């Protein structure tokens, strides 16, 4: 370690409290905590393992859970130095009997509670968030979902209804819709891709579009339709059943639901078994605690398919 190396005192202080909790409970064993683990340093005869260093990098958010950490990298050496610092500080604090202070004891207990709670949650979530459960919930959602028809269409937006009628005559005479869209359309979002709106369900479009496209056939040009900035001609390219959201796209939402649902069930079970007494009363008018805004509901609906429009609807 060099004198100029940045010293992350806040990180070390937090880890120190956890390290003190571990001190005194050490059974004296110095074997690898994980299969295939590698010893990377020793501090006063106690081994620092590669998994200790990696765990510190994960705790600081420098790598994700399950990501590799190359022992030859600068990040690994920096994290290893911090783990060594933590062990030195914890040992010195114990030598000074700081761990015997009543305030320190409360902090050590709180740190232990957090660590043990996190370990229980990790174990519980690991049992719930499996590939089989993810696929099972996805398939169940697809069975329950109601799919409507979706349309793929192109548009040409023109300044006036009269101009739209003129362009409609050109289309009837055989002019290419894509070419006229690039040449004449006023809609900058779709003009340069031939007016392509992609696939969408009519309920996400302005009411005038929904009315005009109701019952339209493939190849049909409808309009002029009142649109923002003028009047639109809309050509139906395809009509199909609404496509389900792919599993990979739905996976993050399903993982959040399985995680939240399992943790909620665990806490409800533990609270039901325990005797919990709240000795303070909430202030009058104080809002009740709510689950996170992005927490899925207990009975989630199938994920809605988003229109794959290439441009903004007028």
Secondary structure, DSSP 8 states (H G I E B T S, - for coil): --TTS---HHHHHHHHHHHHHHTT---S--S-SSTT--EEEEETTEEEEHHHHHHHHHHTTSS-TT----TTSHHHHHHHHHHHHHHHHHHHHHHTTGGGSHHHHHHHHHHHHHHHHHHHHHHHHHHHS-HHHHHHHHHHHHHH----EEEEEEEEEESSHHHHHHHHHHHHTT--HHHHHHHH---HHHHTTTTEEEEE-GGGS-HHHHHHHTT--TT-EEEEEEETTEEEEEEEEEEEE-----HHHHHHHHHHHHHHHHHHHHHHHHHHHS-----S---TT-------TT---TT----------SS---
